[in-house]
Amino acid sequence: MGRKNIDLDNLTVTGAHATVDDTHVEVREDVIVIVTRAFGPKGDSLIGVSDVTFDGYPAVTLLVKAGDREGLVHLSPFHGDRRKAGMTDIPIGTRCELFCPVSKEPLDHIGRVGENSDADYYAIYLTEKLSEGDMVAVSNVWGDYHSRIVDHFELISWWADSELGDEDE
């Protein structure tokens, strides 16, 4: 995969995660984090919902409601990769509702992205246990690329717009 789609300046992978045997993400070349399992709030798989792939890996699919529109959005499983497919013509800054495309249940709300943000985090779980200790936290504002990956209760990756710097760490 070409690295041009990944914000390497804001991608962090700790050395400790490489020692975990039962991982839910794949770490390649010590800088690329790939989500290999993803589940909605009822335990339905969000990977393989469609035939959309990114560099050979199946997309993570969400049902997104933006205003009066609703459609599937297929996210790249590469953390930090901004590529999407499906309903992608949503104006930047639009607050979206995020749902599981299988159960149609809303994703679980995790909390505010930051004090100076109107965006909220929502959970894409990495295991069927649906634990905040194994999840990807994604923003509900279109074009706001804040996200965090927590695996085995370890924050293995944090990524945000460079304009916001490290205010949330």
TITOR-726526 format. One record per residue: residue number from 1; residue in one letter; chain; x, y, z of N, C-alpha, C, O in turn. Coordinates in Angstrom, 2 decimals. Last residue first. Layout:
BEGIN
<node NUM; "A"; "A"; <X; Y; Z>; <X; Y; Z>; <X; Y; Z>; <X; Y; Z>>
...
***
This chain:
BEGIN
<node 169; "E"; "A"; <-4.38; 14.69; 23.98>; <-3.56; 13.63; 24.57>; <-3.48; 13.76; 26.06>; <-2.83; 12.96; 26.72>>
<node 168; "D"; "A"; <-5.73; 16.73; 22.77>; <-6.52; 15.70; 23.41>; <-5.68; 14.63; 24.08>; <-6.24; 13.73; 24.70>>
<node 167; "E"; "A"; <-3.89; 18.45; 21.58>; <-4.73; 18.97; 22.65>; <-5.49; 17.89; 23.39>; <-5.86; 18.09; 24.55>>
<node 166; "D"; "A"; <-1.89; 18.24; 19.66>; <-1.95; 17.24; 20.71>; <-2.90; 17.62; 21.82>; <-2.71; 17.15; 22.95>>
<node 165; "G"; "A"; <-3.39; 19.53; 16.70>; <-2.20; 19.13; 17.45>; <-2.46; 18.07; 18.48>; <-3.18; 17.10; 18.21>>
<node 164; "L"; "A"; <-5.19; 20.63; 15.05>; <-5.60; 20.43; 16.42>; <-4.47; 19.94; 17.30>; <-4.59; 19.94; 18.52>>
<node 163; "E"; "A"; <-4.04; 20.69; 12.58>; <-4.45; 21.96; 13.16>; <-4.78; 21.82; 14.64>; <-4.65; 22.78; 15.40>>
<node 162; "S"; "A"; <-3.78; 18.06; 11.82>; <-2.58; 18.73; 12.34>; <-2.94; 20.07; 12.98>; <-2.20; 20.55; 13.84>>
<node 161; "D"; "A"; <-6.41; 15.91; 12.85>; <-5.94; 16.98; 11.98>; <-4.74; 17.67; 12.62>; <-4.71; 17.85; 13.83>>
<node 160; "A"; "A"; <-5.31; 12.78; 14.29>; <-6.19; 13.94; 14.19>; <-5.59; 14.95; 13.24>; <-4.42; 14.86; 12.87>>
<node 159; "W"; "A"; <-4.97; 9.70; 15.92>; <-4.78; 10.44; 14.69>; <-5.79; 11.58; 14.63>; <-6.97; 11.37; 14.87>>
<node 158; "W"; "A"; <-3.42; 7.15; 17.66>; <-4.21; 8.36; 17.76>; <-3.93; 9.17; 16.52>; <-2.77; 9.31; 16.11>>
<node 157; "S"; "A"; <-3.05; 3.82; 18.74>; <-2.97; 4.80; 17.67>; <-3.91; 5.96; 17.94>; <-5.05; 5.77; 18.38>>
<node 156; "I"; "A"; <-3.20; 2.33; 20.98>; <-2.11; 2.03; 20.06>; <-2.01; 3.03; 18.94>; <-0.99; 3.09; 18.25>>
<node 155; "L"; "A"; <-3.93; 2.29; 24.17>; <-4.09; 3.22; 23.07>; <-2.93; 2.98; 22.12>; <-1.80; 3.38; 22.41>>
<node 154; "E"; "A"; <-5.02; -0.72; 25.46>; <-3.84; 0.09; 25.18>; <-4.16; 1.00; 24.01>; <-4.61; 0.54; 22.96>>
<node 153; "F"; "A"; <-7.05; -2.52; 25.88>; <-7.00; -1.34; 26.75>; <-5.74; -0.51; 26.57>; <-5.42; 0.31; 27.42>>
<node 152; "H"; "A"; <-6.83; -4.12; 23.62>; <-6.43; -4.65; 24.92>; <-6.18; -3.51; 25.91>; <-5.21; -3.53; 26.67>>
<node 151; "D"; "A"; <-6.67; -1.24; 21.77>; <-6.67; -2.70; 21.68>; <-6.09; -3.25; 22.96>; <-4.98; -2.88; 23.36>>
<node 150; "V"; "A"; <-8.00; 1.57; 20.34>; <-7.64; 0.99; 21.63>; <-7.75; -0.52; 21.46>; <-8.79; -1.02; 21.05>>
<node 149; "I"; "A"; <-7.51; 4.19; 18.19>; <-7.65; 2.74; 18.26>; <-7.15; 2.30; 19.63>; <-6.03; 2.62; 20.02>>
<node 148; "R"; "A"; <-9.25; 7.12; 17.26>; <-8.33; 6.46; 18.18>; <-8.58; 4.96; 18.08>; <-9.72; 4.52; 17.91>>
<node 147; "S"; "A"; <-9.61; 10.08; 15.31>; <-9.93; 8.70; 15.61>; <-8.88; 8.16; 16.55>; <-7.76; 8.67; 16.63>>
<node 146; "H"; "A"; <-10.52; 12.87; 13.45>; <-10.11; 12.37; 14.76>; <-10.50; 10.90; 14.84>; <-11.61; 10.52; 14.47>>
<node 145; "Y"; "A"; <-11.20; 14.08; 11.04>; <-10.52; 12.79; 11.02>; <-9.95; 12.38; 12.37>; <-8.99; 11.61; 12.42>>
<node 144; "D"; "A"; <-13.91; 15.41; 9.75>; <-13.14; 15.50; 10.99>; <-12.51; 14.13; 11.19>; <-13.20; 13.15; 11.46>>
<node 143; "G"; "A"; <-15.48; 14.79; 7.60>; <-14.25; 15.52; 7.33>; <-13.40; 15.77; 8.57>; <-12.29; 16.29; 8.46>>
<node 142; "W"; "A"; <-18.39; 14.86; 9.45>; <-17.79; 14.52; 8.16>; <-16.58; 15.41; 7.90>; <-16.66; 16.64; 7.99>>
<node 141; "V"; "A"; <-18.47; 13.85; 12.73>; <-18.50; 15.03; 11.86>; <-17.73; 14.71; 10.58>; <-16.55; 14.35; 10.63>>
<node 140; "N"; "A"; <-18.15; 11.77; 14.48>; <-19.41; 11.84; 13.75>; <-19.53; 13.08; 12.86>; <-20.60; 13.32; 12.31>>
<node 139; "S"; "A"; <-15.11; 9.86; 14.75>; <-15.85; 11.11; 14.86>; <-17.13; 11.05; 14.03>; <-17.19; 10.37; 13.01>>
<node 138; "V"; "A"; <-14.49; 6.72; 16.39>; <-14.54; 7.56; 15.20>; <-15.43; 8.78; 15.44>; <-16.37; 8.73; 16.24>>
<node 137; "A"; "A"; <-12.50; 4.47; 17.97>; <-13.40; 5.58; 18.25>; <-13.35; 6.53; 17.06>; <-12.29; 7.07; 16.74>>
<node 136; "V"; "A"; <-12.30; 1.09; 17.92>; <-11.90; 2.26; 17.17>; <-12.94; 3.32; 17.50>; <-14.13; 3.09; 17.34>>
<node 135; "M"; "A"; <-11.52; -1.10; 20.70>; <-12.40; -0.37; 19.79>; <-11.64; 0.66; 18.97>; <-10.51; 1.03; 19.28>>
<node 134; "D"; "A"; <-11.34; -2.49; 23.49>; <-10.98; -2.97; 22.15>; <-11.90; -2.29; 21.14>; <-12.94; -2.83; 20.78>>
<node 133; "G"; "A"; <-12.39; -1.34; 25.71>; <-10.97; -1.68; 25.75>; <-10.45; -2.19; 24.43>; <-9.24; -2.32; 24.25>>
<node 132; "E"; "A"; <-15.04; -1.20; 25.41>; <-14.31; 0.02; 25.10>; <-12.81; -0.19; 25.19>; <-12.03; 0.67; 24.78>>
<node 131; "S"; "A"; <-16.31; -4.21; 23.96>; <-15.65; -3.53; 25.07>; <-14.96; -2.26; 24.59>; <-14.36; -2.23; 23.52>>
<node 130; "L"; "A"; <-17.64; -6.34; 22.63>; <-18.15; -4.97; 22.59>; <-17.62; -4.15; 23.76>; <-18.38; -3.48; 24.46>>
<node 129; "K"; "A"; <-16.99; -8.93; 22.18>; <-17.24; -8.56; 23.57>; <-17.80; -7.15; 23.69>; <-18.38; -6.79; 24.71>>
<node 128; "E"; "A"; <-16.22; -9.26; 19.59>; <-17.63; -9.51; 19.88>; <-17.98; -9.17; 21.32>; <-19.16; -9.11; 21.66>>
<node 127; "T"; "A"; <-13.90; -6.54; 18.94>; <-14.24; -7.93; 19.29>; <-15.74; -8.03; 19.54>; <-16.43; -7.02; 19.68>>
<node 126; "L"; "A"; <-13.73; -3.91; 18.28>; <-12.78; -4.82; 17.62>; <-13.02; -6.27; 17.97>; <-12.41; -7.16; 17.36>>
<node 125; "Y"; "A"; <-16.37; -1.56; 17.58>; <-15.70; -2.52; 18.45>; <-14.82; -3.47; 17.65>; <-15.12; -3.80; 16.51>>
<node 124; "I"; "A"; <-16.60; 1.67; 17.17>; <-16.55; 0.49; 16.31>; <-15.72; -0.51; 17.11>; <-14.52; -0.32; 17.30>>
<node 123; "A"; "A"; <-18.26; 4.26; 18.85>; <-17.48; 3.03; 18.92>; <-17.70; 2.09; 17.76>; <-18.84; 1.76; 17.40>>
<node 122; "Y"; "A"; <-17.73; 7.78; 18.46>; <-18.63; 6.62; 18.45>; <-17.79; 5.37; 18.28>; <-16.74; 5.40; 17.64>>
<node 121; "Y"; "A"; <-17.21; 11.08; 19.67>; <-16.68; 9.76; 19.32>; <-17.78; 8.72; 19.41>; <-18.64; 8.76; 20.29>>
<node 120; "D"; "A"; <-18.33; 14.21; 18.25>; <-18.38; 13.17; 19.28>; <-17.74; 11.90; 18.74>; <-17.72; 11.66; 17.54>>
<node 119; "A"; "A"; <-17.60; 17.69; 17.66>; <-17.68; 16.29; 17.25>; <-17.71; 15.36; 18.46>; <-17.18; 15.68; 19.52>>
<node 118; "D"; "A"; <-17.04; 20.22; 18.23>; <-18.46; 19.88; 18.22>; <-18.67; 18.42; 17.87>; <-19.81; 17.96; 17.79>>
<node 117; "S"; "A"; <-14.28; 21.06; 20.36>; <-14.84; 20.39; 19.19>; <-16.33; 20.17; 19.36>; <-16.83; 19.97; 20.46>>
<node 116; "N"; "A"; <-12.74; 21.75; 22.53>; <-13.01; 22.77; 21.51>; <-13.64; 22.20; 20.25>; <-13.52; 22.80; 19.18>>
<node 115; "E"; "A"; <-12.48; 19.37; 24.01>; <-13.18; 20.52; 24.58>; <-13.58; 21.55; 23.54>; <-14.65; 22.14; 23.64>>
<node 114; "G"; "A"; <-13.11; 16.54; 21.86>; <-12.24; 17.44; 22.62>; <-13.05; 18.62; 23.11>; <-14.18; 18.84; 22.67>>
<node 113; "V"; "A"; <-15.03; 14.57; 21.32>; <-13.69; 14.47; 20.74>; <-12.71; 15.34; 21.51>; <-11.59; 14.91; 21.79>>
<node 112; "R"; "A"; <-17.14; 13.22; 23.87>; <-16.72; 14.36; 23.06>; <-15.30; 14.16; 22.56>; <-14.45; 13.63; 23.28>>
<node 111; "G"; "A"; <-18.08; 9.71; 23.72>; <-17.85; 10.99; 24.38>; <-17.40; 12.03; 23.38>; <-17.29; 11.76; 22.19>>
<node 110; "I"; "A"; <-19.33; 7.42; 22.71>; <-18.22; 7.29; 23.64>; <-17.98; 8.59; 24.40>; <-17.70; 8.56; 25.59>>
<node 109; "H"; "A"; <-22.25; 5.79; 21.67>; <-21.61; 7.09; 21.91>; <-20.53; 6.91; 22.97>; <-20.79; 6.32; 24.02>>
<node 108; "D"; "A"; <-22.51; 3.06; 19.47>; <-22.47; 3.53; 20.85>; <-21.67; 4.83; 20.96>; <-20.57; 4.95; 20.43>>
<node 107; "L"; "A"; <-24.43; 3.47; 16.49>; <-23.19; 3.12; 17.15>; <-23.20; 3.72; 18.54>; <-23.81; 4.76; 18.78>>
<node 106; "P"; "A"; <-27.89; 2.47; 16.26>; <-26.87; 3.51; 16.29>; <-25.60; 2.99; 16.96>; <-25.67; 2.17; 17.88>>
<node 105; "E"; "A"; <-28.86; -0.38; 14.28>; <-28.74; 0.25; 15.58>; <-27.69; 1.36; 15.52>; <-26.69; 1.22; 14.81>>
<node 104; "K"; "A"; <-28.97; -1.91; 12.04>; <-29.53; -0.55; 11.93>; <-29.53; 0.17; 13.28>; <-30.16; 1.22; 13.40>>
<node 103; "S"; "A"; <-27.70; -4.32; 11.78>; <-28.79; -4.22; 12.77>; <-29.57; -2.92; 12.67>; <-30.69; -2.82; 13.17>>
<node 102; "V"; "A"; <-26.03; -3.57; 9.49>; <-26.73; -4.87; 9.61>; <-27.93; -4.73; 10.54>; <-29.06; -5.01; 10.13>>
<node 101; "P"; "A"; <-24.75; -1.16; 9.67>; <-25.52; -1.42; 8.46>; <-26.32; -2.72; 8.52>; <-27.19; -2.95; 7.69>>
<node 100; "C"; "A"; <-24.96; 0.80; 12.56>; <-24.54; -0.50; 12.04>; <-25.37; -0.78; 10.80>; <-26.60; -0.65; 10.86>>
<node 99; "F"; "A"; <-24.58; 4.37; 12.13>; <-25.34; 3.17; 12.46>; <-24.62; 1.92; 11.95>; <-23.80; 1.98; 11.04>>
<node 98; "L"; "A"; <-24.35; 7.76; 12.96>; <-23.62; 6.57; 12.54>; <-24.33; 5.31; 13.05>; <-24.65; 5.20; 14.24>>
<node 97; "E"; "A"; <-25.19; 10.91; 11.75>; <-25.58; 9.83; 12.65>; <-24.95; 8.57; 12.09>; <-25.01; 8.32; 10.89>>
<node 96; "C"; "A"; <-23.11; 13.83; 11.41>; <-23.75; 12.62; 10.90>; <-24.21; 11.72; 12.05>; <-23.68; 11.78; 13.16>>
<node 95; "R"; "A"; <-22.68; 17.17; 10.64>; <-22.81; 16.19; 11.74>; <-23.63; 15.02; 11.22>; <-24.71; 15.21; 10.66>>
<node 94; "T"; "A"; <-20.52; 18.43; 8.21>; <-21.86; 17.92; 8.49>; <-21.82; 16.93; 9.65>; <-21.03; 15.99; 9.65>>
<node 93; "G"; "A"; <-17.94; 19.09; 7.51>; <-18.50; 19.72; 8.69>; <-19.90; 19.25; 9.05>; <-20.43; 19.65; 10.10>>
<node 92; "I"; "A"; <-18.28; 18.83; 4.02>; <-17.38; 18.86; 5.16>; <-18.04; 19.62; 6.31>; <-18.64; 20.67; 6.09>>
<node 91; "P"; "A"; <-21.16; 17.24; 2.61>; <-20.36; 18.45; 2.83>; <-19.51; 18.35; 4.11>; <-19.97; 17.85; 5.13>>
<node 90; "I"; "A"; <-20.89; 14.10; 1.05>; <-21.43; 14.83; 2.19>; <-20.56; 16.07; 2.42>; <-19.34; 15.96; 2.42>>
<node 89; "D"; "A"; <-20.38; 12.14; -0.86>; <-20.54; 13.53; -1.27>; <-21.20; 14.38; -0.19>; <-21.99; 15.28; -0.49>>
<node 88; "T"; "A"; <-20.27; 9.44; -0.41>; <-19.14; 10.24; 0.04>; <-19.26; 11.73; -0.31>; <-18.32; 12.49; -0.09>>
<node 87; "M"; "A"; <-21.55; 6.55; -0.23>; <-22.12; 7.90; -0.12>; <-21.04; 8.82; 0.46>; <-20.92; 8.96; 1.68>>
<node 86; "G"; "A"; <-18.78; 4.75; -1.50>; <-20.21; 4.79; -1.20>; <-20.71; 6.22; -1.20>; <-20.35; 7.01; -2.07>>
<node 85; "A"; "A"; <-15.62; 4.97; 0.22>; <-16.42; 4.69; -0.97>; <-17.88; 4.72; -0.53>; <-18.19; 4.71; 0.67>>
<node 84; "K"; "A"; <-12.59; 6.61; 1.25>; <-13.93; 6.10; 1.52>; <-14.58; 5.78; 0.18>; <-14.14; 6.27; -0.86>>
<node 83; "R"; "A"; <-9.40; 7.40; 2.64>; <-10.22; 6.90; 1.53>; <-11.54; 6.32; 2.03>; <-11.60; 5.65; 3.07>>
<node 82; "R"; "A"; <-7.67; 8.23; 4.62>; <-8.91; 8.99; 4.44>; <-9.80; 8.46; 3.33>; <-10.88; 9.01; 3.10>>
<node 81; "D"; "A"; <-6.00; 6.40; 6.98>; <-6.25; 6.47; 5.54>; <-7.62; 7.12; 5.34>; <-8.62; 6.61; 5.83>>
<node 80; "G"; "A"; <-5.81; 5.97; 9.65>; <-5.17; 7.17; 9.13>; <-5.38; 7.36; 7.64>; <-4.99; 8.39; 7.09>>
<node 79; "H"; "A"; <-5.79; 2.51; 9.40>; <-5.97; 3.65; 10.30>; <-5.15; 4.83; 9.78>; <-3.95; 4.71; 9.52>>
<node 78; "F"; "A"; <-7.32; 0.82; 6.92>; <-6.01; 1.33; 7.28>; <-6.19; 2.58; 8.14>; <-6.70; 3.59; 7.66>>
<node 77; "P"; "A"; <-9.81; 0.18; 5.98>; <-9.42; -0.42; 7.26>; <-8.04; 0.02; 7.74>; <-7.62; -0.35; 8.83>>
<node 76; "S"; "A"; <-11.79; 2.81; 4.67>; <-10.56; 2.04; 4.56>; <-10.24; 1.44; 5.92>; <-10.38; 2.13; 6.93>>
<node 75; "L"; "A"; <-15.32; 2.52; 4.75>; <-14.10; 3.14; 5.22>; <-12.90; 2.22; 4.98>; <-13.02; 1.00; 5.08>>
<node 74; "H"; "A"; <-18.17; 3.15; 3.06>; <-17.17; 2.10; 3.23>; <-15.84; 2.78; 3.54>; <-15.31; 3.52; 2.72>>
<node 73; "V"; "A"; <-21.39; 3.95; 3.83>; <-20.06; 4.52; 3.65>; <-19.07; 3.41; 3.99>; <-19.13; 2.81; 5.07>>
<node 72; "L"; "A"; <-24.72; 3.89; 2.67>; <-23.56; 3.16; 3.17>; <-22.28; 3.92; 2.86>; <-22.10; 4.45; 1.76>>
<node 71; "G"; "A"; <-27.10; 6.48; 3.61>; <-26.44; 5.56; 2.70>; <-25.26; 4.87; 3.36>; <-24.86; 5.23; 4.47>>
<node 70; "E"; "A"; <-29.39; 9.15; 3.56>; <-28.91; 7.97; 4.25>; <-28.24; 7.05; 3.25>; <-28.76; 6.86; 2.15>>
<node 69; "R"; "A"; <-30.47; 12.54; 4.07>; <-29.88; 11.47; 3.26>; <-29.37; 10.34; 4.14>; <-28.99; 10.54; 5.29>>
<node 68; "D"; "A"; <-31.19; 14.74; 5.48>; <-32.28; 13.88; 5.01>; <-31.78; 12.74; 4.13>; <-32.59; 12.03; 3.52>>
<node 67; "G"; "A"; <-28.33; 14.68; 7.45>; <-29.51; 15.45; 7.08>; <-30.63; 14.52; 6.68>; <-30.99; 13.61; 7.43>>
<node 66; "A"; "A"; <-27.03; 11.72; 7.06>; <-26.56; 13.10; 7.02>; <-27.71; 13.96; 6.53>; <-28.03; 13.98; 5.34>>
<node 65; "K"; "A"; <-26.32; 8.62; 8.27>; <-27.42; 9.55; 8.01>; <-26.85; 10.94; 8.12>; <-26.26; 11.31; 9.14>>
<node 64; "V"; "A"; <-24.70; 5.66; 7.30>; <-24.56; 7.06; 7.71>; <-25.81; 7.84; 7.32>; <-26.29; 7.73; 6.19>>
<node 63; "L"; "A"; <-23.57; 2.59; 8.15>; <-24.74; 3.26; 7.61>; <-24.70; 4.68; 8.18>; <-24.67; 4.86; 9.39>>
<node 62; "L"; "A"; <-20.27; 1.44; 7.39>; <-21.23; 2.05; 8.30>; <-22.43; 2.55; 7.51>; <-22.30; 2.89; 6.33>>
<node 61; "T"; "A"; <-17.72; -0.99; 6.98>; <-18.91; -0.33; 6.44>; <-19.82; 0.17; 7.55>; <-20.11; -0.54; 8.51>>
<node 60; "V"; "A"; <-14.49; -1.35; 6.15>; <-15.34; -1.26; 7.34>; <-16.54; -0.42; 6.90>; <-16.38; 0.73; 6.48>>
<node 59; "A"; "A"; <-13.44; -3.41; 3.36>; <-13.79; -2.14; 3.99>; <-14.54; -2.36; 5.31>; <-15.13; -3.42; 5.54>>
<node 58; "P"; "A"; <-10.83; -5.87; 3.07>; <-12.25; -5.47; 3.03>; <-12.49; -4.20; 3.85>; <-11.86; -3.96; 4.87>>
<node 57; "Y"; "A"; <-7.81; -5.33; 1.27>; <-8.45; -5.56; 2.57>; <-9.90; -5.09; 2.50>; <-10.18; -4.04; 1.94>>
<node 56; "G"; "A"; <-6.75; -4.57; -1.19>; <-6.97; -5.98; -0.93>; <-7.63; -6.31; 0.40>; <-7.97; -7.47; 0.64>>
<node 55; "D"; "A"; <-6.79; -1.78; -1.11>; <-5.52; -2.48; -1.21>; <-5.64; -3.94; -0.80>; <-4.75; -4.49; -0.15>>
<node 54; "F"; "A"; <-9.90; -2.07; 0.03>; <-8.85; -1.07; -0.08>; <-7.53; -1.83; -0.02>; <-7.19; -2.44; 0.99>>
<node 53; "T"; "A"; <-13.10; -3.10; -1.28>; <-11.82; -3.35; -0.63>; <-10.90; -2.15; -0.84>; <-11.08; -1.34; -1.75>>
<node 52; "V"; "A"; <-16.48; -4.02; -1.31>; <-15.52; -2.93; -1.41>; <-14.25; -3.30; -0.63>; <-14.32; -3.76; 0.51>>
<node 51; "D"; "A"; <-18.57; -5.76; -1.09>; <-17.37; -6.27; -1.77>; <-16.31; -5.18; -1.95>; <-15.34; -5.38; -2.67>>
<node 50; "S"; "A"; <-19.87; -5.48; 2.28>; <-19.93; -5.28; 0.83>; <-18.68; -5.89; 0.21>; <-17.84; -6.46; 0.91>>
<node 49; "V"; "A"; <-19.25; -6.47; 4.70>; <-20.67; -6.19; 4.45>; <-20.89; -5.99; 2.95>; <-21.96; -6.30; 2.42>>
<node 48; "G"; "A"; <-16.67; -6.79; 5.49>; <-17.20; -7.74; 4.53>; <-18.68; -7.58; 4.26>; <-19.30; -8.45; 3.65>>
<node 47; "I"; "A"; <-17.19; -5.65; 8.76>; <-16.22; -5.94; 7.70>; <-16.81; -7.00; 6.79>; <-17.38; -7.99; 7.26>>
<node 46; "L"; "A"; <-18.85; -5.52; 10.82>; <-18.89; -4.36; 9.92>; <-17.91; -4.54; 8.77>; <-17.81; -3.67; 7.90>>
<node 45; "S"; "A"; <-20.80; -8.02; 12.36>; <-19.55; -7.66; 11.71>; <-19.77; -6.48; 10.76>; <-20.74; -6.45; 10.00>>
<node 44; "D"; "A"; <-22.72; -7.38; 15.30>; <-22.68; -7.70; 13.87>; <-21.37; -7.23; 13.26>; <-20.88; -6.15; 13.60>>
<node 43; "G"; "A"; <-23.00; -6.60; 17.93>; <-22.07; -7.68; 17.63>; <-22.02; -8.10; 16.17>; <-21.34; -9.08; 15.83>>
<node 42; "K"; "A"; <-24.49; -4.40; 18.38>; <-25.15; -5.69; 18.68>; <-24.25; -6.88; 18.33>; <-24.69; -8.03; 18.43>>
<node 41; "P"; "A"; <-22.89; -2.29; 17.51>; <-23.33; -2.33; 18.91>; <-24.04; -3.62; 19.32>; <-24.19; -3.88; 20.51>>
<node 40; "G"; "A"; <-20.48; -3.87; 15.23>; <-21.44; -2.85; 15.63>; <-21.92; -3.10; 17.05>; <-21.44; -4.01; 17.73>>
<node 39; "F"; "A"; <-17.00; -4.56; 14.76>; <-18.35; -4.98; 15.12>; <-19.19; -3.79; 15.55>; <-18.69; -2.83; 16.14>>
<node 38; "A"; "A"; <-14.19; -5.79; 13.02>; <-14.95; -4.63; 13.47>; <-16.40; -5.04; 13.66>; <-16.97; -5.76; 12.84>>
<node 37; "R"; "A"; <-10.89; -6.77; 12.27>; <-12.19; -7.18; 12.80>; <-12.89; -5.93; 13.29>; <-12.26; -5.08; 13.93>>
<node 36; "T"; "A"; <-8.73; -5.44; 11.32>; <-9.06; -6.72; 10.69>; <-10.38; -7.30; 11.17>; <-10.93; -8.21; 10.55>>
<node 35; "V"; "A"; <-7.30; -2.44; 10.61>; <-8.40; -3.04; 11.37>; <-8.83; -4.30; 10.63>; <-9.25; -4.25; 9.47>>
<node 34; "I"; "A"; <-3.91; -1.86; 10.59>; <-5.03; -2.28; 9.75>; <-6.08; -2.94; 10.65>; <-5.77; -3.89; 11.36>>
<node 33; "V"; "A"; <-1.37; 0.43; 10.69>; <-2.32; -0.28; 11.52>; <-3.54; -0.58; 10.65>; <-4.13; 0.33; 10.06>>
<node 32; "I"; "A"; <1.98; 0.90; 10.01>; <0.66; 0.75; 9.39>; <-0.21; -0.11; 10.28>; <0.14; -1.25; 10.59>>
<node 31; "V"; "A"; <4.42; 0.88; 11.27>; <3.74; 2.16; 11.11>; <2.34; 2.02; 10.55>; <1.56; 2.98; 10.62>>
<node 30; "D"; "A"; <5.76; -1.57; 11.36>; <5.79; -0.73; 12.55>; <5.14; 0.65; 12.37>; <5.30; 1.50; 13.24>>
<node 29; "E"; "A"; <5.10; -3.19; 9.24>; <6.21; -2.26; 9.07>; <6.29; -1.24; 10.20>; <6.83; -0.15; 10.01>>
<node 28; "R"; "A"; <1.80; -3.53; 10.43>; <2.81; -3.86; 9.43>; <3.86; -2.77; 9.40>; <3.55; -1.58; 9.51>>
<node 27; "V"; "A"; <-0.48; -4.93; 12.53>; <0.52; -3.87; 12.47>; <1.60; -4.31; 11.50>; <2.25; -5.33; 11.72>>
<node 26; "E"; "A"; <-3.90; -5.50; 12.67>; <-2.63; -5.96; 12.12>; <-1.69; -4.77; 12.04>; <-2.07; -3.71; 11.54>>
<node 25; "V"; "A"; <-6.07; -6.06; 15.41>; <-5.58; -5.20; 14.34>; <-4.27; -5.82; 13.86>; <-3.62; -6.57; 14.59>>
<node 24; "H"; "A"; <-6.48; -7.66; 17.40>; <-7.65; -7.42; 16.55>; <-7.33; -6.43; 15.44>; <-8.19; -6.04; 14.65>>
<node 23; "T"; "A"; <-4.48; -10.29; 18.87>; <-4.71; -8.92; 18.45>; <-5.89; -8.83; 17.47>; <-6.25; -9.81; 16.82>>
<node 22; "D"; "A"; <-3.34; -12.14; 20.96>; <-4.68; -12.17; 20.39>; <-5.08; -10.77; 19.95>; <-5.94; -10.14; 20.57>>
<node 21; "D"; "A"; <-0.70; -11.45; 21.90>; <-0.93; -12.60; 21.01>; <-2.26; -12.54; 20.28>; <-2.32; -12.86; 19.09>>
<node 20; "V"; "A"; <1.26; -8.60; 22.16>; <-0.06; -9.16; 22.39>; <-0.32; -10.27; 21.39>; <-0.18; -10.07; 20.18>>
<node 19; "T"; "A"; <3.60; -7.38; 21.42>; <3.72; -8.55; 22.27>; <2.38; -9.21; 22.54>; <2.35; -10.30; 23.11>>
<node 18; "A"; "A"; <2.95; -5.09; 20.04>; <3.50; -6.20; 19.26>; <3.63; -7.47; 20.08>; <3.74; -8.56; 19.51>>
<node 17; "H"; "A"; <2.31; -3.23; 22.00>; <1.23; -3.94; 21.33>; <1.74; -5.14; 20.53>; <1.00; -6.12; 20.37>>
<node 16; "A"; "A"; <4.72; -2.04; 22.79>; <4.09; -3.02; 23.66>; <3.02; -3.83; 22.94>; <2.84; -5.01; 23.25>>
<node 15; "G"; "A"; <5.45; -0.04; 21.01>; <6.13; -1.32; 20.94>; <5.44; -2.41; 21.74>; <5.57; -3.59; 21.41>>
<node 14; "T"; "A"; <2.74; 1.76; 19.49>; <3.66; 1.51; 20.58>; <4.32; 0.16; 20.40>; <3.79; -0.70; 19.69>>
<node 13; "V"; "A"; <2.29; 3.90; 16.86>; <2.16; 2.51; 17.24>; <3.18; 2.26; 18.33>; <4.37; 2.52; 18.14>>
<node 12; "T"; "A"; <0.69; 6.69; 15.53>; <1.58; 6.19; 16.55>; <1.27; 4.73; 16.82>; <0.11; 4.36; 17.00>>
<node 11; "L"; "A"; <0.41; 9.25; 13.23>; <0.14; 7.83; 13.47>; <1.17; 7.31; 14.46>; <2.37; 7.48; 14.27>>
<node 10; "N"; "A"; <1.02; 11.77; 12.39>; <0.11; 11.64; 13.51>; <-0.26; 10.20; 13.82>; <-1.17; 9.96; 14.62>>
<node 9; "D"; "A"; <2.68; 11.47; 10.24>; <3.11; 12.37; 11.31>; <2.26; 12.21; 12.56>; <2.72; 12.47; 13.67>>
<node 8; "L"; "A"; <1.30; 9.90; 8.41>; <2.31; 9.26; 9.24>; <2.79; 10.15; 10.38>; <3.26; 9.64; 11.39>>
<node 7; "D"; "A"; <-1.53; 9.64; 7.21>; <-0.91; 10.77; 7.88>; <0.11; 10.23; 8.89>; <-0.19; 10.11; 10.08>>
<node 6; "I"; "A"; <-1.80; 7.93; 4.19>; <-1.74; 7.84; 5.63>; <-0.97; 9.02; 6.19>; <0.10; 9.35; 5.70>>
<node 5; "N"; "A"; <-1.64; 7.94; 1.47>; <-2.97; 8.10; 2.04>; <-2.96; 8.10; 3.56>; <-4.02; 8.25; 4.17>>
<node 4; "K"; "A"; <0.98; 7.39; 0.81>; <0.50; 8.74; 0.56>; <-0.87; 9.00; 1.18>; <-1.23; 10.15; 1.39>>
<node 3; "R"; "A"; <1.98; 4.87; 1.01>; <1.79; 5.60; 2.26>; <1.23; 6.99; 2.05>; <1.03; 7.72; 3.02>>
<node 2; "G"; "A"; <0.55; 2.18; -0.82>; <1.28; 3.43; -0.81>; <0.97; 4.21; 0.44>; <-0.17; 4.21; 0.91>>
<node 1; "M"; "A"; <0.84; -1.18; 0.00>; <0.00; 0.00; 0.00>; <0.88; 1.23; 0.00>; <1.86; 1.30; 0.75>>
***
